Structures are given as structure tokens and as C-alpha cells.
Amino acid sequence: MTQLGFFVDVSKCFGCKTCAVACKDAHNLPVGMNFRKVHEYAGGNWKQAADGSWTQDVFGYYVSLGCNHCSDPACVKVCPTKAHHKRAEDGLVVIDATKCIGCGLCAQACP
């Protein structure tokens, strides 16, 4: 069986969150429900030298996270309405929006 997934080149991601908006739009998701999120990790400081000049070591990294299409998906097991299923032909975890009640158990079970 072919196992498909979602590829993100994190070296090019600058945290615009367009991927999350496009996913939400493509799946016509209600307020509060998101299939994709962008996490940010940032840090560093600005330091003033004795001569009054400033230096910095500020950084920011972004990671677009969505379904990993696990080989044994926890979300499928916990869904009370059986809205989740793993397709045999490509290994993608699919949600039937007509069965989903928005309980969030899938998100809680997701590793």
C-alpha cells in the first residue's frame, strides 16, 4: 500500500499561516475547528554594548502541523461517530464531515 502524507519545507516557512487558512477553507471548517496549525518557537535577546551599539541573536522557527496519517491512528479509534477512517488505497486518514459532531476527542487523542 502507498502511504501518502503532507510535506512542508520548514526552511522556507516564515509563519504566515496561509496553509492553515487554506486548509480551513478547503474543508469548510467551523470556528474553533482546525486541521492544520502553525507552531512558533522564538527566542534570543538584544544586547547593548558599552559604546551604545546594539547586537542581537533573535531567531524564530515555524512548523506547520497537521494530520500525520499515522499507520495506527488514535483518532480513528476514539471517534464516537466513526467519522474518521484510514483509506486502504493511500493510507490517508479521512474525516466524513457529515458524521463529525465536533467533540474534539480526535484532537485530544492525536500524538
Z-matrix of the N, CA and C atoms (Angstrom, degrees):
N
C 1 1.458
C 2 1.527 1 109.09
N 3 1.294 2 116.88 1 137.76
C 4 1.453 3 122.73 2 173.94
C 5 1.519 4 108.59 3 -77.72
N 6 1.333 5 116.51 4 137.26
C 7 1.457 6 120.82 5 177.99
C 8 1.519 7 108.32 6 -114.20
N 9 1.318 8 117.69 7 107.10
C 10 1.452 9 122.50 8 178.25
C 11 1.521 10 110.72 9 -86.09
N 12 1.299 11 116.76 10 164.31
C 13 1.462 12 122.01 11 178.23
C 14 1.516 13 109.62 12 -158.36
N 15 1.313 14 116.67 13 -164.91
C 16 1.458 15 123.01 14 -178.34
C 17 1.511 16 107.45 15 -121.83
N 18 1.337 17 118.11 16 122.93
C 19 1.457 18 122.51 17 -178.69
C 20 1.518 19 109.80 18 -101.50
N 21 1.330 20 116.77 19 131.76
C 22 1.460 21 122.60 20 175.40
C 23 1.520 22 107.88 21 -128.46
N 24 1.318 23 117.22 22 124.87
C 25 1.462 24 121.70 23 175.51
C 26 1.528 25 107.06 24 -85.98
N 27 1.331 26 116.74 25 95.48
C 28 1.464 27 120.85 26 -174.66
C 29 1.522 28 112.50 27 -67.68
N 30 1.337 29 117.83 28 -17.20
C 31 1.466 30 119.52 29 177.62
C 32 1.532 31 111.24 30 -70.59
N 33 1.337 32 117.06 31 -17.83
C 34 1.465 33 121.28 32 179.54
C 35 1.527 34 112.85 33 -104.97
N 36 1.309 35 117.61 34 -8.44
C 37 1.462 36 121.30 35 -177.61
C 38 1.526 37 110.06 36 -76.95
N 39 1.332 38 116.23 37 130.64
C 40 1.464 39 120.28 38 176.97
C 41 1.525 40 112.08 39 -120.77
N 42 1.344 41 116.36 40 18.57
C 43 1.458 42 120.98 41 171.05
C 44 1.509 43 116.39 42 79.59
N 45 1.333 44 119.21 43 24.26
C 46 1.467 45 120.59 44 -177.98
C 47 1.529 46 113.05 45 -72.61
N 48 1.327 47 117.28 46 -20.64
C 49 1.470 48 125.15 47 178.03
C 50 1.530 49 113.48 48 68.78
N 51 1.327 50 117.52 49 16.85
C 52 1.455 51 120.65 50 177.18
C 53 1.521 52 110.64 51 -62.37
N 54 1.335 53 117.80 52 -34.87
C 55 1.464 54 121.05 53 178.89
C 56 1.526 55 110.96 54 -61.62
N 57 1.332 56 116.88 55 -39.98
C 58 1.467 57 121.12 56 179.53
C 59 1.524 58 110.98 57 -68.24
N 60 1.331 59 116.62 58 -39.97
C 61 1.466 60 120.93 59 179.20
C 62 1.529 61 109.99 60 -67.40
N 63 1.345 62 116.80 61 -43.57
C 64 1.460 63 120.75 62 179.97
C 65 1.526 64 111.23 63 -63.05
N 66 1.320 65 117.35 64 -40.17
C 67 1.461 66 121.87 65 178.15
C 68 1.526 67 110.31 66 -64.27
N 69 1.326 68 116.25 67 -45.54
C 70 1.461 69 120.68 68 179.82
C 71 1.525 70 110.52 69 -61.19
N 72 1.339 71 116.12 70 -41.39
C 73 1.457 72 121.33 71 179.42
C 74 1.531 73 111.18 72 -68.37
N 75 1.322 74 117.12 73 -44.13
C 76 1.464 75 121.37 74 -178.07
C 77 1.528 76 112.13 75 -62.16
N 78 1.338 77 115.87 76 -33.15
C 79 1.463 78 120.16 77 -178.17
C 80 1.532 79 112.49 78 -99.87
N 81 1.349 80 117.09 79 3.45
C 82 1.459 81 122.29 80 178.39
C 83 1.533 82 111.55 81 49.68
N 84 1.337 83 115.51 82 50.71
C 85 1.463 84 121.15 83 -175.27
C 86 1.525 85 111.73 84 -81.53
N 87 1.328 86 117.11 85 145.15
C 88 1.468 87 120.47 86 178.39
C 89 1.528 88 111.53 87 -75.38
N 90 1.317 89 115.76 88 168.22
C 91 1.460 90 121.92 89 177.64
C 92 1.528 91 108.99 90 -56.50
N 93 1.325 92 116.48 91 133.44
C 94 1.461 93 121.53 92 178.16
C 95 1.513 94 114.93 93 92.80
N 96 1.336 95 118.17 94 -13.97
C 97 1.462 96 120.69 95 179.39
C 98 1.526 97 108.69 96 -108.92
N 99 1.332 98 116.61 97 123.90
C 100 1.455 99 122.28 98 179.88
C 101 1.517 100 109.73 99 -135.19
N 102 1.321 101 117.05 100 135.20
C 103 1.459 102 121.04 101 175.76
C 104 1.523 103 110.98 102 -92.26
N 105 1.322 104 118.52 103 -16.04
C 106 1.461 105 122.45 104 -177.57
C 107 1.518 106 108.73 105 -136.63
N 108 1.331 107 115.91 106 138.56
C 109 1.459 108 122.50 107 178.08
C 110 1.519 109 108.87 108 -132.87
N 111 1.326 110 116.85 109 152.56
C 112 1.455 111 121.96 110 174.68
C 113 1.520 112 107.37 111 -113.68
N 114 1.326 113 115.08 112 118.70
C 115 1.466 114 120.66 113 178.61
C 116 1.522 115 109.41 114 -97.21
N 117 1.324 116 115.91 115 143.52
C 118 1.457 117 122.01 116 -179.05
C 119 1.520 118 109.80 117 -117.80
N 120 1.325 119 115.32 118 136.66
C 121 1.466 120 121.45 119 172.58
C 122 1.518 121 105.82 120 -125.40
N 123 1.318 122 116.92 121 116.20
C 124 1.462 123 121.28 122 -176.46
C 125 1.520 124 110.40 123 -135.94
N 126 1.311 125 115.51 124 156.99
C 127 1.457 126 119.99 125 179.02
C 128 1.509 127 110.69 126 -173.24
N 129 1.327 128 114.91 127 -166.49
C 130 1.455 129 121.43 128 -179.88
C 131 1.512 130 111.25 129 103.10
N 132 1.321 131 115.08 130 175.82
C 133 1.462 132 121.34 131 -176.29
C 134 1.521 133 110.85 132 -144.68
N 135 1.310 134 114.76 133 159.67
C 136 1.459 135 122.17 134 168.02
C 137 1.524 136 106.30 135 -101.72
N 138 1.333 137 116.76 136 135.95
C 139 1.472 138 120.83 137 -179.23
C 140 1.523 139 108.97 138 -128.61
N 141 1.334 140 114.76 139 135.17
C 142 1.460 141 119.69 140 178.60
C 143 1.521 142 109.42 141 -97.07
N 144 1.326 143 115.59 142 128.76
C 145 1.466 144 121.42 143 177.87
C 146 1.521 145 109.63 144 -82.30
N 147 1.325 146 115.80 145 168.94
C 148 1.464 147 121.42 146 -178.88
C 149 1.528 148 112.02 147 -61.00
N 150 1.334 149 117.33 148 -29.05
C 151 1.469 150 120.21 149 -179.55
C 152 1.533 151 112.74 150 -82.86
N 153 1.330 152 117.77 151 1.98
C 154 1.456 153 121.94 152 178.17
C 155 1.526 154 114.20 153 94.09
N 156 1.322 155 117.16 154 -8.81
C 157 1.461 156 119.75 155 178.44
C 158 1.532 157 110.29 156 -77.02
N 159 1.319 158 115.18 157 161.22
C 160 1.456 159 120.65 158 -178.00
C 161 1.528 160 110.24 159 -118.27
N 162 1.316 161 116.29 160 144.63
C 163 1.464 162 122.46 161 171.34
C 164 1.523 163 107.33 162 -127.76
N 165 1.316 164 114.70 163 159.57
C 166 1.461 165 117.74 164 -179.41
C 167 1.518 166 110.57 165 -144.72
N 168 1.318 167 115.02 166 154.63
C 169 1.469 168 122.04 167 173.30
C 170 1.538 169 109.04 168 -131.71
N 171 1.341 170 115.19 169 39.65
C 172 1.463 171 122.72 170 -176.97
C 173 1.528 172 109.63 171 -73.51
N 174 1.341 173 116.61 172 140.61
C 175 1.463 174 121.09 173 178.89
C 176 1.519 175 109.38 174 -145.02
N 177 1.312 176 115.86 175 160.89
C 178 1.457 177 122.27 176 175.34
C 179 1.509 178 109.72 177 -151.15
N 180 1.315 179 116.41 178 134.49
C 181 1.461 180 122.53 179 176.99
C 182 1.524 181 108.24 180 -125.52
N 183 1.312 182 116.13 181 144.31
C 184 1.458 183 121.43 182 -178.94
C 185 1.519 184 109.38 183 -127.97
N 186 1.317 185 115.99 184 141.51
C 187 1.455 186 121.22 185 178.10
C 188 1.528 187 108.25 186 -134.28
N 189 1.334 188 115.60 187 122.29
C 190 1.450 189 121.70 188 176.45
C 191 1.521 190 108.17 189 -85.70
N 192 1.324 191 116.41 190 118.91
C 193 1.457 192 121.08 191 -176.92
C 194 1.524 193 110.83 192 -115.69
N 195 1.280 194 115.05 193 134.65
C 196 1.452 195 121.96 194 176.44
C 197 1.509 196 108.60 195 -146.17
N 198 1.296 197 116.11 196 -158.43
C 199 1.460 198 120.76 197 179.60
C 200 1.520 199 110.23 198 -65.21
N 201 1.330 200 116.58 199 132.51
C 202 1.468 201 121.62 200 178.15
C 203 1.520 202 112.22 201 -90.69
N 204 1.320 203 117.52 202 -0.82
C 205 1.462 204 122.48 203 179.81
C 206 1.531 205 109.98 204 49.32
N 207 1.324 206 114.92 205 55.32
C 208 1.468 207 123.44 206 -175.76
C 209 1.530 208 111.66 207 -56.21
N 210 1.321 209 115.68 208 154.48
C 211 1.463 210 119.31 209 177.70
C 212 1.528 211 111.08 210 -69.15
N 213 1.331 212 117.06 211 -30.19
C 214 1.460 213 122.37 212 177.37
C 215 1.534 214 107.39 213 -132.88
N 216 1.341 215 118.13 214 75.84
C 217 1.459 216 121.85 215 -170.06
C 218 1.534 217 114.51 216 -67.21
N 219 1.330 218 114.93 217 125.32
C 220 1.466 219 121.40 218 178.82
C 221 1.522 220 111.56 219 -65.72
N 222 1.323 221 117.53 220 -32.22
C 223 1.472 222 121.23 221 -178.13
C 224 1.528 223 111.69 222 -62.66
N 225 1.324 224 116.42 223 -36.48
C 226 1.465 225 120.63 224 179.75
C 227 1.526 226 110.19 225 -64.71
N 228 1.332 227 116.00 226 -38.71
C 229 1.460 228 120.97 227 -176.98
C 230 1.523 229 113.29 228 -68.95
N 231 1.348 230 117.04 229 -34.28
C 232 1.472 231 119.39 230 -173.57
C 233 1.525 232 114.53 231 -94.59
N 234 1.313 233 118.16 232 -9.34
C 235 1.468 234 120.39 233 -176.22
C 236 1.534 235 110.46 234 -66.86
N 237 1.345 236 117.06 235 117.58
C 238 1.467 237 120.07 236 -176.35
C 239 1.532 238 113.52 237 -71.41
N 240 1.336 239 117.36 238 -21.12
C 241 1.463 240 119.89 239 -178.09
C 242 1.529 241 112.83 240 -104.42
N 243 1.327 242 116.41 241 2.00
C 244 1.479 243 122.34 242 -177.53
C 245 1.525 244 111.23 243 59.92
N 246 1.334 245 116.54 244 34.82
C 247 1.461 246 121.31 245 177.70
C 248 1.526 247 111.32 246 -73.42
N 249 1.325 248 117.09 247 -25.03
C 250 1.467 249 121.81 248 179.88
C 251 1.518 250 110.32 249 -92.69
N 252 1.313 251 115.40 250 140.39
C 253 1.465 252 119.62 251 169.68
C 254 1.522 253 109.21 252 -153.29
N 255 1.316 254 116.12 253 155.55
C 256 1.459 255 122.64 254 178.92
C 257 1.516 256 107.20 255 -102.22
N 258 1.334 257 116.20 256 119.56
C 259 1.460 258 120.52 257 -178.80
C 260 1.522 259 110.76 258 -71.88
N 261 1.313 260 116.15 259 132.54
C 262 1.467 261 121.78 260 -178.23
C 263 1.524 262 111.86 261 -68.72
N 264 1.328 263 117.37 262 -34.78
C 265 1.461 264 119.33 263 -173.06
C 266 1.530 265 114.75 264 -72.14
N 267 1.360 266 118.04 265 -27.84
C 268 1.460 267 119.09 266 -178.19
C 269 1.526 268 114.13 267 -137.90
N 270 1.330 269 118.57 268 -1.40
C 271 1.459 270 121.64 269 176.57
C 272 1.514 271 115.36 270 78.09
N 273 1.334 272 118.04 271 5.42
C 274 1.458 273 119.80 272 179.87
C 275 1.521 274 111.02 273 -76.80
N 276 1.328 275 115.25 274 140.68
C 277 1.461 276 121.23 275 174.04
C 278 1.522 277 106.42 276 -86.59
N 279 1.314 278 116.16 277 122.45
C 280 1.460 279 122.35 278 -174.32
C 281 1.526 280 109.16 279 -118.03
N 282 1.333 281 115.65 280 142.84
C 283 1.465 282 121.40 281 178.02
C 284 1.518 283 108.56 282 -113.74
N 285 1.316 284 116.26 283 125.05
C 286 1.463 285 122.41 284 175.73
C 287 1.532 286 107.38 285 -84.52
N 288 1.317 287 116.18 286 104.03
C 289 1.470 288 121.75 287 -175.68
C 290 1.522 289 112.78 288 -60.50
N 291 1.321 290 117.82 289 -24.67
C 292 1.468 291 120.02 290 179.99
C 293 1.525 292 111.61 291 -73.87
N 294 1.327 293 117.26 292 -20.46
C 295 1.471 294 121.60 293 178.78
C 296 1.527 295 112.91 294 -99.48
N 297 1.342 296 116.92 295 -22.12
C 298 1.468 297 121.32 296 -176.20
C 299 1.532 298 110.82 297 -68.14
N 300 1.338 299 116.25 298 131.26
C 301 1.471 300 121.10 299 178.65
C 302 1.532 301 111.72 300 -105.00
N 303 1.331 302 116.61 301 1.60
C 304 1.460 303 121.03 302 177.14
C 305 1.511 304 115.16 303 71.17
N 306 1.329 305 117.95 304 29.21
C 307 1.467 306 121.96 305 -176.16
C 308 1.533 307 112.66 306 -72.99
N 309 1.337 308 117.23 307 -24.85
C 310 1.462 309 120.89 308 178.30
C 311 1.513 310 115.94 309 85.10
N 312 1.338 311 118.02 310 2.19
C 313 1.461 312 119.43 311 179.74
C 314 1.521 313 111.73 312 -62.30
N 315 1.320 314 117.41 313 -32.81
C 316 1.462 315 121.03 314 178.73
C 317 1.531 316 110.07 315 -63.28
N 318 1.312 317 117.44 316 -44.40
C 319 1.476 318 121.46 317 -179.71
C 320 1.523 319 110.62 318 -65.26
N 321 1.330 320 117.26 319 -37.46
C 322 1.464 321 120.73 320 178.88
C 323 1.523 322 111.22 321 -68.37
N 324 1.331 323 117.14 322 -33.90
C 325 1.465 324 120.96 323 -177.20
C 326 1.526 325 112.15 324 -82.63
N 327 1.317 326 117.42 325 -19.46
C 328 1.470 327 121.74 326 -176.14
C 329 1.521 328 111.24 327 -64.93
N 330 1.344 329 116.07 328 127.40
C 331 1.477 330 118.67 329 -179.92
C 332 1.512 331 111.57 330 -70.91
